[in-house]
């Protein structure tokens, strides 16, 4: 698992550096499959979806991140993420 995660992380860094947002979202989807409870992945996916012009995908990702934050007891982070949805 570590090798796959490491490879996906390297790919993600390459895509972000090259401003290839759609490919960055795909790499993040692979990381989410490995760690579905990582709210930061969803938050970053929302950011990259906004940059790629996919507002619906961004809202969905931000909502999932906010839900995970609130469930984990980070209400302030959850509220801030819900506000990000309103800005999209």
C-alpha positions as CSV (number, residue, x, y, z in Angstrom):
1,X,0.0,0.0,0.0
2,X,2.8,2.4,0.8
3,X,4.3,2.1,-2.7
4,X,1.0,2.8,-4.3
5,X,0.3,5.7,-2.0
6,X,3.8,7.1,-2.6
7,X,3.4,6.7,-6.4
8,X,0.0,8.5,-6.4
9,X,1.5,11.3,-4.2
10,X,4.4,11.8,-6.6
11,X,2.0,11.8,-9.5
12,X,-0.2,14.3,-7.7
13,X,2.7,16.6,-7.0
14,X,3.7,16.5,-10.7
15,X,0.2,17.3,-11.9
16,X,-0.2,20.2,-9.4
17,X,3.2,21.6,-10.4
18,X,2.1,21.5,-14.1
19,X,-1.4,22.9,-13.3
20,X,-3.0,19.8,-14.7
21,X,-6.0,20.0,-12.4
22,X,-8.2,17.2,-13.9
23,X,-5.3,14.7,-13.6
24,X,-4.6,15.9,-10.1
25,X,-8.3,15.1,-9.2
26,X,-7.8,11.6,-10.6
27,X,-4.7,11.1,-8.5
28,X,-6.5,12.3,-5.4
29,X,-9.4,9.8,-6.2
30,X,-6.8,7.0,-6.0
31,X,-5.5,8.3,-2.7
32,X,-9.1,8.5,-1.4
33,X,-9.6,4.9,-2.3
34,X,-6.6,4.0,-0.1
35,X,-7.6,6.4,2.8
36,X,-11.4,7.1,2.6
37,X,-11.5,8.8,6.0
38,X,-8.9,11.5,5.2
39,X,-10.8,14.7,5.0
40,X,-7.9,16.7,3.8
41,X,-7.9,14.7,0.5
42,X,-11.5,15.7,-0.1
43,X,-10.7,19.3,0.8
44,X,-7.8,19.4,-1.7
45,X,-10.0,17.7,-4.3
46,X,-12.5,20.4,-3.9
47,X,-9.8,23.0,-4.5
48,X,-8.5,21.2,-7.6
49,X,-12.1,20.8,-9.0
50,X,-12.6,24.5,-8.7
51,X,-9.4,25.2,-10.6
52,X,-10.5,22.6,-13.2
53,X,-13.8,24.4,-13.6
54,X,-15.9,21.5,-12.2
55,X,-18.1,23.3,-9.6
56,X,-20.4,20.4,-9.0
57,X,-17.4,18.1,-8.2
58,X,-16.0,20.8,-6.0
59,X,-19.2,21.2,-4.0
60,X,-19.5,17.4,-3.6
61,X,-15.9,17.1,-2.4
62,X,-16.1,20.1,0.0
63,X,-19.3,18.6,1.5
64,X,-17.7,15.2,2.1
65,X,-14.7,17.0,3.7
66,X,-17.0,19.1,5.9
67,X,-19.0,16.0,6.9
68,X,-15.8,14.2,7.9
69,X,-14.5,17.2,9.9
70,X,-17.8,17.4,11.8
71,X,-18.0,13.7,12.5
72,X,-14.4,13.7,13.8
73,X,-15.3,16.6,16.2
74,X,-13.7,19.4,14.2
75,X,-16.8,21.6,14.0
76,X,-15.0,24.8,13.3
77,X,-13.2,23.3,10.3
78,X,-16.5,21.8,9.2
79,X,-18.2,25.2,9.3
80,X,-15.3,26.8,7.4
81,X,-15.6,24.1,4.7
82,X,-19.4,24.7,4.5
83,X,-18.6,28.4,3.9
84,X,-16.3,27.4,1.0
85,X,-19.3,25.6,-0.6
86,X,-21.3,28.8,-0.4
87,X,-18.5,30.7,-2.2
88,X,-18.5,28.2,-5.0
